[in-house]
Amino acid sequence: MKDRVEALSRRMRRKKGLRKRIRGTAERPRLTVFRSDKHIYVQLIDDLAGRTICSASTRAKDLRDRVSNGRSKEAAKLVGQALAEAAVSKQVSMVCFDRNGYRYGGRIKALADAVREAGLKF
C-alpha cells in the first residue's frame, strides 16, 4: 500500500511540473492521457475556453467491441487512432502532448505513436 501511495505522489509531482509548461489553445489543444488499471482515456482540451474538443477511450461504444483487454498496447493504439480521426474531422492538426505525469513508455508511447501515424503533430 505504501508503495502505491509513493508512486502516486511521484506522478503528481511530475504532473505538476509538466502542467506549468503545457497549455492548450483552440489552434493547438492539449492531448491529455489518463491510464487506469483497466482502461486508457484521452482527451483534446482547449484550456483557454475550458472545454473538451473530443475524447476517446477503451470504454467508448465504438472501441469496446474491438478491444478485449484495455490494458494492452494494442488497445492504446486503437484509442490513439480513434482520437486522431476525431481530431482531424474537427480540423485539428497540431496538439501539445500531456502525458499527465506518466512515464513515456509502454501504453503511453504506443498511444503517442498511433496518434502521430494517424496524422496529428506534436
Backbone hydrogen bonds in HBPLUS format (Angstrom, degrees):
<---DONOR---> <-ACCEPTOR-->    atom                        ^
c    i                          cat <-CA-CA->   ^        H-A-AA   ^      H-
h    n   atom  resd res      DA  || num        DHA   H-A  angle D-A-AA Bond
n    s   type  num  typ     dist DA aas  dist angle  dist       angle   num
A0005-VAL N   A0001-MET O   3.13 MM   4  6.45 156.0  2.19 150.8 157.2     1
A0006-GLU N   A0002-LYS O   2.99 MM   4  6.22 159.0  2.03 148.8 154.5     2
A0007-ALA N   A0003-ASP O   2.89 MM   4  6.07 156.1  1.95 147.3 154.1     3
A0008-LEU N   A0004-ARG O   2.97 MM   4  6.12 156.7  2.02 144.3 150.2     4
A0009-SER N   A0005-VAL O   2.99 MM   4  6.22 156.2  2.05 146.0 152.6     5
A0010-ARG N   A0006-GLU O   2.98 MM   4  6.19 151.5  2.06 146.3 153.9     6
A0011-ARG N   A0007-ALA O   3.00 MM   4  6.24 155.7  2.06 145.3 151.9     7
A0012-MET N   A0008-LEU O   2.92 MM   4  6.15 156.8  1.97 149.3 155.7     8
A0013-ARG N   A0009-SER O   3.05 MM   4  6.22 148.0  2.16 139.7 147.8     9
A0014-ARG N   A0010-ARG O   3.00 MM   4  6.31 158.1  2.05 148.5 154.1    10
A0015-LYS N   A0011-ARG O   2.81 MM   4  5.99 156.8  1.86 149.5 156.7    11
A0016-LYS N   A0012-MET O   2.97 MM   4  6.10 155.3  2.03 142.5 148.2    12
A0017-GLY N   A0013-ARG O   3.23 MM   4  6.50 155.4  2.29 144.2 149.7    13
A0018-LEU N   A0014-ARG O   3.02 MM   4  6.30 153.4  2.10 148.6 156.1    14
A0019-ARG N   A0015-LYS O   2.93 MM   4  6.11 162.6  1.96 156.2 160.3    15
A0021-ARG N   A0018-LEU O   3.05 MM   3  5.61 140.1  2.21 111.7 121.3    16
A0022-ILE N   A0018-LEU O   3.17 MM   4  6.35 139.6  2.35 146.4 158.2    17
A0047-ASP N   A0024-GLY O   3.02 MM  23  4.93 127.2  2.31 101.8 115.7    18
A0025-THR N   A0028-ARG O   2.99 MM   3  5.02 170.1  2.00 112.7 115.1    19
A0096-CYS N   A0029-PRO O   2.89 MM  67  6.16 157.8  1.94 148.2 153.6    20
A0030-ARG N   A0045-ILE O   2.88 MM  15  5.08 163.3  1.91 151.8 147.2    21
A0045-ILE N   A0030-ARG O   2.82 MM  15  5.08 160.2  1.86 140.5 146.8    22
A0031-LEU N   A0096-CYS O   2.68 MM  65  5.83 167.8  1.70 158.7 162.8    23
A0098-ASP N   A0031-LEU O   2.77 MM  67  5.65 171.8  1.78 152.3 152.2    24
A0032-THR N   A0043-GLN O   2.96 MM  11  5.45 150.2  2.05 152.3 159.8    25
A0043-GLN N   A0032-THR O   3.04 MM  11  5.45 148.4  2.14 147.7 156.3    26
A0034-PHE N   A0041-TYR O   2.82 MM   7  5.11 160.5  1.86 153.4 154.8    27
A0041-TYR N   A0034-PHE O   2.84 MM   7  5.11 164.9  1.87 158.8 162.7    28
A0036-SER N   A0039-HIS O   2.92 MM   3  5.28 153.8  1.99 149.5 156.9    29
A0058-THR N   A0040-ILE O   3.22 MM  18  5.95 145.3  2.35 154.9 164.8    30
A0042-VAL N   A0056-ALA O   2.89 MM  14  5.48 163.1  1.92 171.1 170.5    31
A0056-ALA N   A0042-VAL O   2.99 MM  14  5.48 156.2  2.05 150.4 152.0    32
A0044-LEU N   A0054-CYS O   2.86 MM  10  5.45 155.5  1.92 166.4 165.9    33
A0053-ILE N   A0044-LEU O   2.70 MM   9  5.36 155.8  1.76 153.4 161.0    34
A0046-ASP N   A0051-ARG O   2.91 MM   5  5.49 167.3  1.93 174.3 175.2    35
A0050-GLY N   A0046-ASP O   2.79 MM   4  5.75 129.7  2.04 140.8 156.6    36
A0051-ARG N   A0046-ASP O   3.18 MM   5  5.49 152.2  2.26 143.3 147.3    37
A0060-ALA N   A0057-SER O   3.30 MM   3  5.41 164.9  2.32 103.4 107.9    38
A0063-LEU N   A0060-ALA O   3.15 MM   3  5.47 134.4  2.36 105.7 117.6    39
A0064-ARG N   A0060-ALA O   2.83 MM   4  5.75 142.7  1.97 159.5 171.1    40
A0066-ARG N   A0063-LEU O   3.07 MM   3  5.22 123.8  2.40 101.1 115.7    41
A0067-VAL N   A0063-LEU O   3.07 MM   4  6.13 130.8  2.32 155.7 167.8    42
A0076-ALA N   A0072-SER O   3.22 MM   4  6.56 152.9  2.30 139.2 146.2    43
A0077-LYS N   A0073-LYS O   2.91 MM   4  6.22 149.3  2.01 147.4 155.8    44
A0078-LEU N   A0074-GLU O   3.04 MM   4  6.34 158.5  2.09 147.1 152.1    45
A0079-VAL N   A0075-ALA O   2.99 MM   4  6.25 156.7  2.04 149.5 155.8    46
A0080-GLY N   A0076-ALA O   2.94 MM   4  6.11 157.9  1.99 146.1 152.3    47
A0081-GLN N   A0077-LYS O   2.95 MM   4  6.19 158.3  2.00 151.5 156.9    48
A0082-ALA N   A0078-LEU O   2.96 MM   4  6.14 157.5  2.02 145.3 151.7    49
A0083-LEU N   A0079-VAL O   2.95 MM   4  6.16 159.6  1.99 150.9 156.0    50
A0084-ALA N   A0080-GLY O   3.00 MM   4  6.15 162.0  2.03 146.9 152.1    51
A0085-GLU N   A0081-GLN O   2.99 MM   4  6.18 158.0  2.04 148.7 154.2    52
A0086-ALA N   A0082-ALA O   3.10 MM   4  6.32 158.5  2.15 145.2 150.8    53
A0087-ALA N   A0083-LEU O   2.85 MM   4  6.08 153.3  1.92 150.5 158.6    54
A0088-VAL N   A0084-ALA O   2.89 MM   4  6.06 163.0  1.92 152.0 155.9    55
A0089-SER N   A0085-GLU O   3.10 MM   4  6.25 150.8  2.19 141.5 149.2    56
A0090-LYS N   A0087-ALA O   2.99 MM   3  5.10 138.9  2.16  98.9 111.2    57
A0092-VAL N   A0087-ALA O   2.99 MM   5  5.22 159.8  2.03 141.0 142.3    58
A0091-GLN N   A0088-VAL O   3.12 MM   3  5.00 155.6  2.18 110.5 109.3    59
A0121-LYS N   A0093-SER O   2.93 MM  28  6.27 156.2  1.98 149.2 156.8    60
A0095-VAL N   A0121-LYS O   2.87 MM  26  6.24 158.3  1.92 168.3 175.4    61
A0102-TYR N   A0099-ARG O   3.13 MM   3  5.64 163.9  2.16 120.6 122.5    62
A0110-ALA N   A0106-GLY O   3.01 MM   4  6.23 161.0  2.05 151.7 157.6    63
A0111-LEU N   A0107-ARG O   2.96 MM   4  6.07 156.0  2.02 143.9 149.9    64
A0112-ALA N   A0108-ILE O   3.00 MM   4  6.23 162.7  2.03 147.9 152.6    65
A0113-ASP N   A0109-LYS O   2.90 MM   4  6.08 162.4  1.93 153.7 158.2    66
A0114-ALA N   A0110-ALA O   3.05 MM   4  6.18 155.2  2.12 142.9 149.5    67
A0115-VAL N   A0111-LEU O   3.00 MM   4  6.24 152.0  2.08 149.4 157.0    68
A0116-ARG N   A0112-ALA O   3.03 MM   4  6.28 158.4  2.08 148.1 153.7    69
A0117-GLU N   A0113-ASP O   2.93 MM   4  6.14 162.8  1.96 149.8 154.6    70
A0118-ALA N   A0114-ALA O   3.03 MM   4  6.12 141.0  2.19 138.4 148.1    71
A0120-LEU N   A0115-VAL O   3.25 MM   5  5.92 160.9  2.29 155.8 150.1    72
A0119-GLY N   A0116-ARG O   3.09 MM   3  5.43 161.2  2.13 108.5 114.4    73
